[in-house]
Amino acid sequence: MADPVPFTTAEPGTPLPGALHVLLVDNDSAAAGRSEAGLRARLGERVRVWQAPSLARAIRLLLERAFDAVVIDLELDDATGIATLAGIRGAAPGVPVLVYTRQLDDALALRALRAGAHECLDKRDTAPEALARMLAFALERQRRITTLEAARNEAAHRATHDPLTGLANRALFIDQLDRALAYGARYNRKTGLLFVDLDGFKNVNDVHGHALGDTLLKVVASRLIECVRKSDTVARLGGDEFVVLLPEVTSRRDVAHVRDSILAALHVPVVDAGGDRIEVLASIGTAMSPLDGTAAQDLLDAADTDMYREKYQRRPDRRLTTAADVPAIAAELERVGSAESVSHRRESRLRDGLAREEFEVFYQPILDVVADRVVGAEALLRWRDPDRGLLSPSGFLALAEDTGLIVPIGEHVLREACRALVSWRALEPHRSLQVAVNLSAVQLREHGFEGRVAAILDETGCPPEALTLELTENSTVIDGETAMETLRALKGLGVRLVVDDFGVGHASLTFLREAPVDGIKIDRRFVTQMLLDQRDQAIVSSMVRLARGLGLDVVAEGVENGEQAQRLARMQCTTQQGRHFSEAVPLAQLTRLIIESNRSRVRSEFGWGEHGFEARGA
């Protein structure tokens, strides 16, 4: 059959008052002609009929133009039965469909109605002229369904959105915040919150009228939306109070960046119809879980408190004007102090530690257990706190990331590690020793981070290929493409990239495919349990084979005994690190071990036996 043509002579798409566009799907040209004639007899020039002899042609037409209804025979050359109806419904889910087919029994009619047909007619019992009446029934039913769905959607939207700005209302926002906090608690993510209060908004209403006040609120809403990601939520709590939810942030620097963007956007005056320029001023408080709370109300209270403190500190005159001000301001200051004094003390102590050079870099050796030699070391941060002694990163790393201090601390670790590597290679010029440094997600998001790495390499004289940067795939979840660009830039410097804690992330295989990495580090949780749980052993073996198949290096961390070391070696994972060989040690101790690098000396110092990896626990 030739390509379908409209029943009327008008060009496709020509406006026709009251026109009804019908697609007739039938591979029997004679039957299709009778059906078309029956529709025309009842509906006259209102109807425009298009014919398609196959399901494929019908689907193409449905994707190319809009139809008011579809009449189909279930038996076509390229589809039969309910599959025909499913194909039509998939291409045009909102268009009413009439099944007009041969040998239609009750069972087939019931299946067709359940599959989305509006009417079912048997060609043997129903004259073509009756199609028009049934078509009218189907169209009316579809109209009522569409109206009902629109009413339900509107009611649902009114229940969860602010009618003036269209933003989420308090109920929807609290629900979104609860979900973000639950997700963050489960996957160790941070959630940011901003509380935005417009300054002097009451004066705008009093001087310019409520109509302009409403317009101003709409403008503020649109500017807030422009400052956030699609995954963020902006809500109006009421009056001139707005909140912004930032799921999956990496530090307070992220929250502060959004706050500064909002302040800059709101700073642009709004011009009213009379040409008057209305200045928009706002006080913005910030909070972030879990440091400021793990429940929705706690986080809102923390952001609200921060907003009031900022508003108070920005007042041109902080003197108390009346005696009535004393209780309120005293209570407010007490609330601010109690909410954040501990956090501020911890942050201040961390800054002091950095300034006083209390942070030290220890090194845990990485060994090739077959060659029986040290091939490198991982740089691990320690804080020698005068009051609390030597602290591991678990005691301060979260705070460093939250405050953004991880950036200068991380650069300190990187610089010291590069200097150590240069000294080791000078002592052992014939050995290609490596040094590995962990990267934080906060560092990956820092603008120009790859430039600072390049500067440190140049400053210390460290060969780029001797530096391994370790990262987790989870560290690229936020602004993933930006992080990937940074990784590609780092790779361009010539440094090696290794996926740390491999196997515990949410998208390890995808990450390996997309990131320009050189190797993986099997997470210690699998290594520790591999002798106790066959599943962990199978997982480790699969990881090693996967890495080898992809041409990647593989390192096992957390090796605690000789039996684990032996089992890993038999799996072809010969590069290992862990307490079985050595704890992390100060620079001087590891340097001594490298100098005295004959086998007996290394074994003696590391205490892992006379026969290398086979000795202890064998």
Secondary structure, 3 states (H helix, E strand, C coil): CCCCCCCCCCCCCCCCCCCEEEEEECCCHHHHHHHHHHHHHHHHHHEEEEEECCHHHHHHHHHHCCCCEEEECCECCCCECHHHHHHHHHHCCCCCEEEEECCCCHHHHHHHHHCCCCEEEECCCCCCCHHHHHHHHHHHHHHHHHHHHHHHHHHHHHHHECCCCCCECHHHHHHHHHHHHHHHHHHCCEEEEEEEEEECHHHHHHHHCHHHHHHHHHHHHHHHHHCCCCCCEEEEEECCEEEEEEEEECCHHHHHHHHHHHHHHHHCCEECCCCCEECCEEEEEEEEECCCCCCHHHHHHHHHHHHHHHHHHCCCCCCCCCCCHHHHHHHHHHHHHHHHHHHHHHHHHHHHHHHCCCEEEEEEEEEECCCCEEEEEEEEEEEEECCCEEECHHHCHHHHHHHCCHHHHHHHHHHHHHHHHHHHHHHCCCCCCEEEEECCHHHHHCCCHHHHHHHHHHHHCCCHHHEEEEECHHHHCCCHHHHHHHHHHHHHHCCEEEEEEECCCCCHHHHHHHCCCCEEEECHHHHHHCCCCHHHHHHHHHHHHHHHHCCCEEEECCCCCHHHHHHHHHCCCCEECCCCCCCCECHHHHHHHHHCCCHHHHHHHHCCCCCHHHCCCC
